[in-house]
Amino acid sequence: MLQILKSSRAVLLVWVVILGAFFVGKATFLTSFSPEQQYTLLVLVIAIYLWTLSTMPQGASSILVLALLIGLGVVDEPDQAFQGFLTTGLYFIVLLSLISQVLVIVGFDQVIARLFQQFSGGRVSRLVVSLPIMMVLLPIILPSAVARYKILEPLIKRMNDLNGFSNQSVFNKFGLFVISFLNQKGTFIVFTGGGFAVIAYQLMVEYNVAQIQWLEWMGLMAPPLFVITLFSSLFVWFYFKWNTDEESNVQIKAPNHHLEEKQVEHPKFWYVVFAFLAMVVAWISTDPTVVPIILPPMLMVAFLAIPAIGLVNNQLIRNFDWETFLLLGTSFSLGFIMAENGTAEMIATALIQLVPDGASTWLKVIFIILFIGIMRWMFTNSTSAIVVIFPIMMSYASLIDLSPVALALLIMTVIGGTILIPIHAPTTYYASLAGVYTKGEQFVVGIISSTVATVVALLAVFLYW
């Protein structure tokens, strides 16, 4: 009981601080905001607290945010609070998650792992070079960062053991870095590469920035991503070489490059593979303004659910992370409402006043990156972060001389590329549990890879996008 009271006091103190700051703001620095915008800002702050620091379950906290939008009069009609659940991007994530699970069920992940294992032959030099390249390209055929991590983590551990290295070897650390940090960044090489890329694409459509085709998106994102991957890999590899003890790098047993026997093929394997390839071809060959990008995965899920295939069933659908569904839907609603009632534009206008008068476009973009980085820290994951930050930052397009598409891609790359602590992405959280590198090392490689991603994005804005 005493522990519950102590915990309740801490929570009560947070709420008192939030509400106290709000009422002080109403009388001082928020006077230029309309009452509706003031309450929207209050709901935003509460949502950030609930989704980051609070121990309240994400599903329940998302419902509370929806209740606040309605109860505080931020929306005129209750239906407006649920508009985020009507966006196709939300259901695109559900569909890709189901398809990824089916790919794992039929053993597609093991086929990829074995092909990679055969290509490398267990040789460290080949693995170190090919693993980052594979991590950038793999999202094209496997649209789930977590699935990619689950496939490659045991493979890297196996290769590390086959070569006789210790658990804290440079190779093991580097491999874990690639499948966690670079894996998350590689997600947006195509807008179907994972949940974050899907949401980013959908936001560009919803806010009338652009409706980019699949190959056009890849053409915009692939070159910067390869540069990010190259320099991040080089810097992190040499950092681990410098920071890892010699004892951890010596072979503790003789190398053994024996490959595992091929597993029995799932009877529905080729049905799934051909259906998946047909879906990818549909994305590549069709115009999204004519054939919505959500249609091919919808048809694939329906195909996998027919009795003759039977791979998508009620249990598979129940296993989906519906807490994340509630969080993302609520985030979408909050973002749309902020854009509709002018709150996002007011925040952007207030922040732009911090930029020195007469500043060049370069300096303005650097300040925007700084603002994005600060706001990114308020969220535990990049997907919920971009939904809220995107409408705020896109308001800058009219305030500075910058293409809306370039600004949108900058926002996406900086938010998706900023991964400093384990909870910033599921893959980095899993990597932190492996016990391969220290918290300090994880923080340093996070700074290195985030800085490289930000610098490359800044250059891409002016030189490529």
C-alpha positions as CSV (number, residue, x, y, z in Angstrom):
1,M,0.0,0.0,0.0
2,L,2.9,2.4,0.9
3,Q,4.5,1.7,-2.4
4,I,1.2,2.4,-4.3
5,L,0.9,5.7,-2.4
6,K,4.5,6.7,-3.3
7,S,3.9,5.8,-6.9
8,S,0.6,7.7,-6.9
9,R,2.3,10.8,-5.4
10,A,4.9,10.8,-8.2
11,V,2.2,10.5,-10.9
12,L,0.1,13.2,-9.1
13,L,3.1,15.5,-9.1
14,V,3.6,15.1,-12.8
15,W,0.0,16.0,-13.5
16,V,0.2,19.0,-11.2
17,V,3.3,20.2,-13.1
18,I,1.6,19.7,-16.5
19,L,-1.6,21.4,-15.5
20,G,0.2,24.2,-13.6
21,A,2.4,25.0,-16.6
22,F,-0.7,25.0,-18.8
23,F,-2.6,27.5,-16.7
24,V,0.4,29.7,-16.4
25,G,0.9,29.5,-20.1
26,K,-2.7,30.5,-20.8
27,A,-2.0,33.8,-19.0
28,T,1.4,34.4,-20.5
29,F,3.2,32.8,-23.4
30,L,0.1,31.1,-24.9
31,T,-2.0,34.2,-25.2
32,S,-1.5,34.3,-29.0
33,F,-3.0,30.8,-29.3
34,S,-6.8,30.4,-29.5
35,P,-8.5,28.4,-26.7
36,E,-8.9,25.4,-29.0
37,Q,-5.2,25.5,-29.8
38,Q,-4.3,25.9,-26.2
39,Y,-6.2,22.7,-25.2
40,T,-4.8,20.9,-28.3
41,L,-1.3,21.8,-27.0
42,L,-2.3,20.5,-23.5
43,V,-3.5,17.2,-25.0
44,L,-0.2,16.9,-27.0
45,V,1.9,17.3,-23.8
46,I,-0.2,14.8,-21.9
47,A,0.0,12.3,-24.8
48,I,3.8,12.6,-24.9
49,Y,3.9,12.0,-21.2
50,L,1.6,9.0,-21.4
51,W,3.5,7.4,-24.3
52,T,7.0,7.9,-22.9
53,L,7.3,8.3,-19.1
54,S,4.0,6.9,-17.8
55,T,3.6,3.2,-16.8
56,M,0.0,3.2,-18.0
57,P,-0.5,0.7,-20.9
58,Q,-0.2,2.3,-24.3
59,G,-3.6,1.1,-25.4
60,A,-5.4,2.5,-22.4
61,S,-3.4,5.8,-22.5
62,S,-4.4,6.2,-26.2
63,I,-8.0,5.8,-25.3
64,L,-7.5,8.5,-22.6
65,V,-6.0,10.9,-25.2
66,L,-9.1,10.3,-27.4
67,A,-11.3,11.1,-24.4
68,L,-9.4,14.3,-23.7
69,L,-9.8,15.4,-27.3
70,I,-13.6,15.0,-26.9
71,G,-13.9,16.1,-23.3
72,L,-11.9,19.3,-23.6
73,G,-13.8,20.4,-26.7
74,V,-10.8,20.2,-29.0
75,V,-13.1,18.6,-31.6
76,D,-16.6,19.7,-32.5
77,E,-17.9,16.2,-33.0
78,P,-16.7,12.9,-31.4
79,D,-16.2,11.4,-34.8
80,Q,-13.4,13.9,-35.5
81,A,-11.3,12.4,-32.7
82,F,-11.3,9.0,-34.5
83,Q,-10.3,10.3,-37.9
84,G,-6.8,8.9,-37.5
85,F,-8.2,5.4,-37.6
86,L,-9.6,6.0,-41.1
87,T,-6.2,6.5,-42.7
88,T,-5.0,3.7,-45.0
89,G,-1.4,3.9,-43.6
90,L,-2.6,2.4,-40.3
91,Y,-4.2,-0.6,-42.0
92,F,-1.2,-1.0,-44.3
93,I,0.9,-1.7,-41.2
94,V,-1.5,-4.3,-40.1
95,L,-1.4,-6.0,-43.5
96,L,2.4,-5.9,-43.7
97,S,2.6,-7.4,-40.2
98,L,0.4,-10.3,-41.2
99,I,2.3,-10.9,-44.4
100,S,5.6,-10.8,-42.5
101,Q,4.3,-13.4,-40.0
102,V,3.2,-15.7,-42.9
103,L,6.7,-15.4,-44.5
104,V,8.2,-16.6,-41.3
105,I,5.7,-19.4,-40.9
106,V,6.6,-20.8,-44.3
107,G,10.4,-20.5,-43.7
108,F,11.1,-17.6,-46.0
109,D,13.3,-16.1,-43.3
110,Q,15.4,-19.3,-43.1
111,V,15.9,-19.3,-46.9
112,I,17.3,-15.8,-46.7
113,A,19.5,-16.7,-43.8
114,R,20.9,-19.7,-45.6
115,L,21.5,-17.9,-48.8
116,F,23.5,-15.3,-46.9
117,Q,25.3,-17.9,-45.0
118,Q,26.3,-19.7,-48.2
119,F,27.4,-16.5,-49.9
120,S,29.7,-15.6,-47.0
121,G,31.0,-19.1,-46.5
122,G,31.4,-18.1,-42.9
123,R,34.3,-15.7,-43.8
124,V,34.4,-12.6,-41.5
125,S,35.6,-10.3,-44.2
126,R,32.7,-11.2,-46.5
127,L,30.2,-10.8,-43.7
128,V,31.5,-7.4,-42.6
129,V,31.2,-6.0,-46.2
130,S,28.0,-7.7,-47.3
131,L,26.0,-7.4,-44.1
132,P,25.4,-3.6,-44.2
133,I,24.6,-3.8,-48.0
134,M,22.1,-6.6,-47.3
135,M,20.6,-4.6,-44.4
136,V,19.7,-1.8,-46.8
137,L,18.3,-4.0,-49.5
138,L,16.4,-6.6,-47.4
139,P,13.5,-4.2,-46.5
140,I,12.5,-4.5,-50.2
141,I,11.5,-8.2,-49.8
142,L,11.0,-8.4,-46.0
143,P,8.9,-5.4,-44.7
144,S,9.5,-5.7,-41.0
145,A,12.6,-4.5,-39.0
146,V,11.9,-6.8,-36.2
147,A,11.5,-9.8,-38.5
148,R,14.9,-8.9,-40.1
149,Y,16.5,-8.7,-36.7
150,K,15.1,-12.1,-35.6
151,I,16.4,-13.7,-38.8
152,L,19.9,-12.3,-38.7
153,E,20.6,-12.2,-35.0
154,P,21.1,-16.0,-34.5
155,L,23.0,-16.1,-37.8
156,I,25.5,-13.5,-36.7
157,K,25.9,-15.3,-33.3
158,R,26.4,-18.6,-35.2
159,M,29.0,-17.1,-37.5
160,N,30.8,-15.5,-34.5
161,D,30.9,-18.9,-32.8
162,L,32.0,-20.8,-36.0
163,N,34.9,-18.4,-36.3
164,G,35.9,-19.0,-32.7
165,F,35.4,-15.5,-31.4
166,S,34.3,-14.4,-28.0
167,N,30.8,-12.9,-27.3
168,Q,32.3,-9.4,-27.1
169,S,34.3,-9.6,-30.3
170,V,34.4,-6.7,-32.8
171,F,32.6,-8.8,-35.4
172,N,29.8,-9.7,-33.0
173,K,29.4,-6.0,-31.9
174,F,29.5,-4.7,-35.4
175,G,27.0,-7.4,-36.6
176,L,24.6,-6.4,-33.8
177,F,24.9,-2.7,-34.7
178,V,24.1,-3.4,-38.3
179,I,20.9,-5.5,-37.6
180,S,19.7,-3.0,-35.0
181,F,20.7,0.5,-35.9
182,L,21.2,0.2,-39.7
183,N,18.3,-2.1,-39.9
184,Q,16.0,0.6,-38.6
185,K,17.4,3.2,-41.0
186,G,17.2,0.8,-44.0
187,T,13.4,0.5,-43.5
188,F,12.7,3.6,-45.6
189,I,14.6,2.6,-48.7
190,V,11.1,1.9,-50.1
191,F,7.8,3.1,-48.6
192,T,6.8,-0.5,-48.1
193,G,9.9,-1.3,-46.1
194,G,8.2,-1.2,-42.7
195,G,5.8,0.6,-40.5
196,F,7.8,3.9,-40.3
197,A,8.2,4.2,-44.0
198,V,4.5,3.4,-44.6
199,I,3.5,6.1,-42.1
200,A,5.9,8.7,-43.6
201,Y,4.5,8.0,-47.1
202,Q,0.9,8.2,-45.9
203,L,1.6,11.5,-44.2
204,M,3.1,13.0,-47.4
205,V,-0.2,12.0,-49.1
206,E,-2.5,13.1,-46.4
207,Y,-0.9,16.6,-46.1
208,N,-0.8,17.0,-49.9
209,V,3.0,17.0,-50.2
210,A,3.3,14.5,-52.9
211,Q,2.1,11.0,-54.0
212,I,5.4,9.4,-55.1
213,Q,5.6,6.1,-57.0
214,W,7.4,3.1,-55.5
215,L,10.5,3.3,-57.8
216,E,10.6,7.1,-57.6
217,W,10.7,6.8,-53.8
218,M,13.5,4.3,-54.0
219,G,15.4,6.6,-56.3
220,L,15.1,9.4,-53.8
221,M,16.1,7.4,-50.8
222,A,18.5,4.7,-51.9
223,P,21.6,7.0,-52.6
224,P,21.5,8.9,-49.3
225,L,20.8,5.6,-47.5
226,F,23.8,3.9,-49.1
227,V,26.0,6.9,-48.1
228,I,24.6,6.8,-44.5
229,T,25.3,3.0,-44.4
230,L,28.8,3.3,-45.7
231,F,30.0,6.0,-43.4
232,S,28.2,4.7,-40.3
233,S,29.6,1.3,-40.9
234,L,33.2,2.6,-41.3
235,F,33.1,4.9,-38.3
236,V,31.4,2.2,-36.0
237,W,33.7,-0.6,-37.2
238,F,36.8,1.5,-36.3
239,Y,35.3,2.6,-33.1
240,F,34.7,-1.0,-32.0
241,K,38.3,-1.9,-33.2
242,W,39.6,0.9,-31.0
243,N,37.4,0.4,-28.0
244,T,37.4,-3.5,-27.8
245,D,40.0,-5.3,-25.7
246,E,42.5,-7.5,-27.6
247,E,41.4,-10.4,-25.5
248,S,37.9,-10.2,-26.9
249,N,39.1,-10.4,-30.5
250,V,41.3,-13.5,-30.3
251,Q,39.9,-16.8,-31.4
252,I,39.0,-18.9,-28.4
253,K,38.5,-22.0,-30.5
254,A,39.4,-23.2,-34.0
255,P,37.1,-21.9,-36.9
256,N,34.4,-24.3,-38.1
257,H,32.7,-23.2,-41.3
258,H,30.3,-26.1,-41.5
259,L,26.9,-25.0,-42.7
260,E,23.6,-26.4,-41.3
261,E,21.6,-28.8,-43.4
262,K,18.7,-27.5,-45.4
263,Q,15.4,-27.6,-43.6
264,V,12.2,-29.3,-45.0
265,E,10.4,-26.9,-47.3
266,H,6.9,-25.8,-46.2
267,P,4.2,-27.2,-48.5
268,K,2.7,-23.7,-49.1
269,F,6.1,-22.0,-49.5
270,W,6.0,-21.3,-53.2
271,Y,2.4,-20.1,-53.1
272,V,3.4,-17.4,-50.6
273,V,6.6,-16.5,-52.5
274,F,4.8,-16.0,-55.8
275,A,2.0,-14.0,-54.1
276,F,4.6,-11.8,-52.4
277,L,6.5,-11.2,-55.7
278,A,3.2,-10.4,-57.4
279,M,2.5,-7.8,-54.7
280,V,5.9,-6.2,-55.1
281,V,5.6,-6.2,-58.9
282,A,2.2,-4.5,-58.5
283,W,3.8,-1.7,-56.4
284,I,6.6,-1.2,-58.9
285,S,4.5,-1.2,-62.1
286,T,1.3,0.7,-61.0
287,D,0.6,4.3,-60.4
288,P,-0.5,4.8,-56.7
289,T,-3.0,7.5,-57.8
290,V,-4.7,4.8,-59.9
291,V,-4.1,1.6,-57.9
292,P,-3.8,2.5,-54.1
293,I,-0.7,0.9,-52.5
294,I,-2.9,-0.8,-49.9
295,L,-4.8,-2.8,-52.5
296,P,-2.0,-5.4,-53.4
297,P,-1.4,-6.4,-49.7
298,M,-5.1,-6.6,-49.1
299,L,-5.5,-9.0,-52.0
300,M,-2.5,-11.0,-50.8
301,V,-3.9,-11.4,-47.3
302,A,-7.2,-12.5,-48.7
303,F,-5.4,-15.0,-50.9
304,L,-3.5,-16.4,-48.0
305,A,-6.7,-16.8,-46.0
306,I,-8.6,-18.9,-48.5
307,P,-9.2,-22.5,-47.2
308,A,-6.9,-24.1,-49.7
309,I,-4.0,-22.0,-48.3
310,G,-5.2,-21.3,-44.7
311,L,-2.1,-19.3,-43.5
312,V,-4.0,-16.2,-42.4
313,N,-6.5,-17.2,-39.7
314,N,-8.2,-15.7,-36.7
315,Q,-5.3,-16.6,-34.3
316,L,-2.7,-14.8,-36.6
317,I,-4.9,-11.7,-36.6
318,R,-5.4,-11.8,-32.8
319,N,-1.6,-12.0,-32.4
320,F,-1.2,-8.5,-34.0
321,D,0.0,-5.8,-31.6
322,W,-3.3,-4.0,-31.2
323,E,-1.9,-1.6,-28.6
324,T,0.3,-0.2,-31.3
325,F,-2.7,0.1,-33.5
326,L,-4.5,2.2,-30.9
327,L,-1.4,4.4,-30.3
328,L,-0.8,5.0,-34.0
329,G,-4.5,5.7,-34.7
330,T,-4.6,8.2,-31.8
331,S,-1.3,9.8,-33.0
332,F,-2.8,10.2,-36.5
333,S,-5.9,11.9,-35.0
334,L,-3.9,14.2,-32.9
335,G,-1.6,15.2,-35.8
336,F,-4.6,15.8,-38.2
337,I,-6.3,17.9,-35.5
338,M,-3.2,20.0,-34.9
339,A,-2.9,20.7,-38.6
340,E,-6.6,21.5,-39.0
341,N,-7.0,23.9,-36.1
342,G,-3.7,25.7,-36.8
343,T,-1.9,24.5,-33.7
344,A,1.0,23.0,-35.7
345,E,1.5,26.2,-37.6
346,M,1.4,28.3,-34.4
347,I,4.1,26.0,-32.9
348,A,6.2,26.3,-36.1
349,T,5.8,30.1,-36.1
350,A,6.9,30.3,-32.5
351,L,10.0,28.1,-33.1
352,I,11.0,30.0,-36.3
353,Q,11.3,33.2,-34.2
354,L,14.3,31.6,-32.5
355,V,16.1,31.7,-35.8
356,P,18.3,34.9,-36.3
357,D,16.8,37.5,-38.6
358,G,18.3,37.4,-42.1
359,A,19.5,33.8,-41.6
360,S,20.4,31.9,-44.8
361,T,18.3,28.9,-45.9
362,W,21.2,26.6,-44.8
363,L,21.0,28.0,-41.3
364,K,17.2,27.8,-41.2
365,V,17.4,24.1,-42.2
366,I,20.0,23.4,-39.5
367,F,17.6,25.0,-36.9
368,I,14.8,22.9,-38.2
369,I,17.0,19.8,-37.8
370,L,17.7,20.9,-34.2
371,F,14.0,21.4,-33.5
372,I,13.2,17.9,-35.0
373,G,16.0,16.3,-32.9
374,I,14.7,17.9,-29.7
375,M,11.1,16.8,-30.3
376,R,12.3,13.3,-31.4
377,W,13.6,12.9,-27.8
378,M,10.1,13.2,-26.5
379,F,9.0,10.0,-28.1
380,T,10.1,6.4,-27.5
381,N,9.7,5.3,-31.1
382,S,10.0,7.0,-34.5
383,T,6.6,6.0,-35.8
384,S,4.6,7.9,-33.2
385,A,7.1,10.7,-33.3
386,I,6.7,11.4,-37.0
387,V,2.9,11.4,-36.9
388,V,3.0,14.3,-34.4
389,I,6.1,16.1,-35.6
390,F,5.4,16.0,-39.3
391,P,2.5,18.5,-39.4
392,I,4.4,20.9,-37.2
393,M,7.6,20.9,-39.2
394,M,5.8,20.9,-42.6
395,S,4.5,24.3,-41.7
396,Y,8.0,25.6,-42.3
397,A,7.7,24.9,-46.0
398,S,5.9,28.2,-46.4
399,L,8.3,30.0,-44.1
400,I,11.5,29.1,-45.8
401,D,12.6,28.6,-49.4
402,L,12.5,24.8,-49.5
403,S,10.7,22.2,-51.5
404,P,7.9,20.5,-49.6
405,V,9.1,17.1,-50.8
406,A,12.7,17.8,-49.7
407,L,11.5,19.0,-46.3
408,A,9.3,15.9,-45.9
409,L,12.2,13.6,-46.7
410,L,14.4,15.6,-44.3
411,I,11.9,15.2,-41.5
412,M,11.6,11.5,-42.2
413,T,15.4,10.8,-42.4
414,V,16.2,12.8,-39.2
415,I,13.4,11.2,-37.2
416,G,14.1,7.7,-38.5
417,G,17.8,8.2,-38.2
418,T,17.9,9.5,-34.7
419,I,18.3,6.4,-32.5
420,L,20.4,7.2,-29.4
421,I,19.0,5.0,-26.6
422,P,17.6,1.4,-26.7
423,I,14.0,2.4,-26.4
424,H,14.1,4.5,-29.5
425,A,13.5,1.4,-31.7
426,P,12.4,-2.2,-31.1
427,T,15.6,-3.6,-32.8
428,T,18.0,-1.5,-30.6
429,Y,16.0,-2.6,-27.6
430,Y,16.5,-6.2,-28.5
431,A,20.2,-5.6,-29.1
432,S,20.6,-4.0,-25.7
433,L,19.4,-7.3,-24.1
434,A,22.0,-9.4,-26.0
435,G,24.8,-8.4,-23.6
436,V,27.3,-8.0,-26.4
437,Y,28.2,-4.3,-25.9
438,T,27.9,-1.9,-23.0
439,K,25.3,0.8,-22.6
440,G,28.1,3.3,-23.2
441,E,29.1,1.7,-26.5
442,Q,25.4,1.6,-27.6
443,F,25.1,5.3,-26.8
444,V,28.3,6.1,-28.7
445,V,27.3,4.2,-31.9
446,G,23.9,5.7,-31.6
447,I,25.5,9.2,-31.7
448,I,27.7,8.2,-34.6
449,S,25.0,6.7,-36.8
450,S,22.5,9.5,-35.9
451,T,25.0,12.2,-36.7
452,V,25.9,10.6,-40.0
453,A,22.2,10.3,-41.0
454,T,21.5,13.9,-40.1
455,V,24.5,15.3,-42.0
456,V,23.7,13.2,-45.1
457,A,20.1,14.3,-44.9
458,L,21.2,18.0,-44.7
459,L,23.4,17.6,-47.7
460,A,20.7,15.7,-49.6
461,V,18.3,18.5,-49.1
462,F,20.5,20.9,-51.1
463,L,22.4,18.6,-53.4
464,Y,20.0,15.8,-54.3
465,W,16.3,16.1,-53.2
